[in-house]
Amino acid sequence: MKRCLLQIYYKILAIKDYNSILFNKVILSILKSPMVHSTDETLNEIVNGKCSVSRYGDGEFALMNGKGLLFQPYCAELSLRLREIIVSEQEKHMVCIPNVFKSLEWCEEKPKSYWDKYLNLHRHKIYKMIDMKKKYYDALVTRLYIDHKDKSAAEIRFAKLKKLWNKREVVTVEGEQTRLGIGNDLFRNASSIKRILCPATDAFSKYDEILEEVKKQDKSKLILISLGPTATVLAYDLSINGFQAIDIGHVDIEYEWFLQKAVEKCPINNKYIGEVPNGTEVTEIHDMKYESEIVMKIV
């Protein structure tokens, strides 16, 4: 009996997916794709424009549609804030969505297949949540290496990104096991780094505390945030308060893969990565410099 019910359930899901794919293909044929600047255009604007950056990906889209993530449970307030910010026009603030709507020819086969399937199922939902008249920037600007078919530009792009914090005081707002820049030279050209450590999971449950702690910092400092969907909202609110805040995402992990010349996503020692097998099995580290940079732990 249970087997029969499961078979019926899976058939219903298959029909639902088939109908979604057909509907999304119709949407693709009759509507123009969103306007999204290229990776290099986005990178140039971030470095030269001194803007804050909020990024949206499949995780943020899921939360906006009422679904939770492995590391961020669904929260109605978070969902509403994400919906508010994606159509916002705040001065000196960039809203980024993935540059995947027109072409996926730049992708390696695995991410290309993923995004193709994802858009076939969710394109119409995304189009309903964004402003189709707005010019967006590329949320994949922090994904400069592993998914790119042509990896020859990665070194130049990372060098350009490093100009953002060159000789600047940096404050990172990161998950307690993210460890941005530890074990590599990504932030070597920054004049200083201070760290505010936050929960690795459900960071948004501590949002008010995190925001108030960051607001204690001097506004001349560059705020780099690696905190999942919470970073999207935090960068926007800090921008309103006069900070330059960048939702920097997985850039440190991408840089690690670049240094290793990796061809597939893989775990990085002592760094939390939620998207690879065994990537969340992180051990403690004993690094005196890292410990000295921590100014606050919010748990």
C-alpha positions, -999 to +999 in steps of 0.1 A: +000+000+000+028+024+010+047+016-022+016+023-043+011+057-026+047+066-031+045+057-068+014+079-071+031+107-053+062+106-075+040+106-106+022+137-094+055+154-088+067+144-123+036+158-139+039+190-118+076+194-129+067+187-165+040+214-164+063+239-148+090+233-174+065+238-202+052+270-186+087+284-180+096+277-216+066+297-227+077+325-204+112+324-219+098+327-254+075+356-248+093+377-222+127+394-224+153+383-199+161+405-169+188+431-175+220+419-157+254+434-161+283+411-169+307+398-142+334+422-153+310+452-155+298+443-120+334+439-107+344+473-121+314+490-105+321+475-071+358+485-071+354+519-087+319+530-075+324+525-038+290+509-036+275+484-012+264+451-026+235+427-019+235+394-038+207+370-046+210+334-056+189+302-055+190+302-016+175+337-014+149+329-041+139+298-021+135+319+011+114+345-007+091+316-018+086+302+016+113+275+018+141+271+043+177+262+037+201+238+054+218+266+072+190+292+073+155+281+083+126+300+067+117+332+085+088+354+073+107+386+083+137+375+063+116+366+033+099+400+034+132+419+036+146+400+007+115+408-014+118+445-004+155+448-012+155+431-046+133+459-061+150+487-042+168+518-056+190+528-028+218+552-038+253+537-037+238+502-033+239+475-060+214+446-062+228+415-078+211+385-093+228+356-112+237+364-148+222+331-160+190+342-178+203+349-213+232+325-217+249+297-199+277+291-224+303+305-199+295+276-175+312+243-170+288+214-177+277+207-141+267+243-132+252+248-167+230+217-162+220+229-128+210+264-138+192+251-169+171+228-148+166+254-121+154+280-145+131+255-162+114+251-129+116+285-113+120+312-140+084+325-137+087+328-099+118+348-102+104+371-128+074+378-105+097+389-076+121+412-095+116+445-113+119+436-150+127+473-158+156+475-133+192+470-143+207+444-120+244+434-114+258+399-114+255+380-081+281+355-094+308+382-092+321+365-061+322+332-080+352+340-101+367+305-108+353+271-103+321+273-125+338+291-154+346+271-185+373+296-194+394+301-162+421+322-178+405+355-165+404+344-129+438+357-119+431+392-133+396+393-117+409+384-083+437+410-086+410+436-095+388+425-065+417+429-041+419+466-050+386+470-031+403+466+003+438+478-007+453+497+023+418+498+039+407+488+073+384+458+070+358+444+093+345+409+083+311+397+095+313+360+090+301+326+102+321+313+131+338+286+109+341+307+077+376+320+084+379+344+055+414+347+042+429+324+067+457+303+051+459+324+020+469+359+009+435+372-002+435+401+023+472+406+026+470+441+011+444+453+036+458+476+063+440+457+091+413+431+096+389+428+125+363+400+127+328+398+141+319+361+143+283+350+139+263+317+140+271+293+112+234+284+110+203+306+114+224+338+115+192+359+109+179+349+143+206+372+157+201+399+131+194+429+153+224+421+175+247+417+145+235+450+129+240+470+161+275+455+166+286+464+131+272+500+135+297+505+163+325+505+137+339+536+120+321+543+087+355+546+069+360+509+073+351+484+046+325+458+058+328+424+042+300+400+049+299+362+044+267+352+062+244+336+036+210+354+031+216+375+062+244+392+043+220+403+016+199+422+041+228+434+063+246+450+033+215+470+024+208+482+060+245+492+065+244+511+032+215+531+044+235+538+076+265+552+056+288+522+054+302+505+024+292+469+030+298+440+005+280+407+006+313+389-003+298+353-002+321+324-011+349+345-026+375+331-002+365+295-011+367+304-048+402+318-042+412+287-024+401+266-054+419+290-077+451+286-058+448+248-059+439+249-096+409+227-086+386+214-114+357+205-091+344+218-058+361+202-029+364+206+009+389+232+022+407+224+055+392+242+085+366+262+064+329+257+064+314+249+029+278+239+028+277+229-008+302+200-010+302+166+007+321+167+040+324+205+037+308+212+070+330+189+090+353+217+103+378+213+130+391+239+155+422+259+145+449+274+167+460+306+149+471+335+172+467+361+145+432+350+136+422+350+173+436+385+178+415+398+149+382+387+166+365+417+182+331+400+189+315+366+189+277+366+186+263+331+193 
